[in-house]
Amino acid sequence: MTTTAPALAYAAGLAAGQLRFQYCDGCESAVFHPRVLCPTCGEPSPGWRTSTGLGTVYATTVLHQRGADPYNVALIDLDEGFRMMSRVEDRAPEDVAIGDRVRLRVVEDAGAPLAVFVPAENQEEDA
């Protein structure tokens, strides 16, 4: 029997344009970052689900690096019940606010897919 490492399964989902997360049927909780055991109840091999990619900004901050444009780092509460760290694009970093509704956009970063978010009211199709 072969199994895929949780981090590889997550990365494969992003490569396909999907935000995958694990779900534990034992304690009925969303699990993120991918793991081999549920962190709540210890159940082995939580199953996989695909997020709708919709969420709410829980916290945000603006980072400034010398010689570069400022950018935000945000904690996003996904509608399925898990939280992840990312950034919000298509809005000035200082204009990202707690409570903003956002949706997933998968971008390439250094040759690898990366989950970022854009304002949910931005209905443009992403390339």
Disulfide bonds with the S-S distance in Angstrom:
none
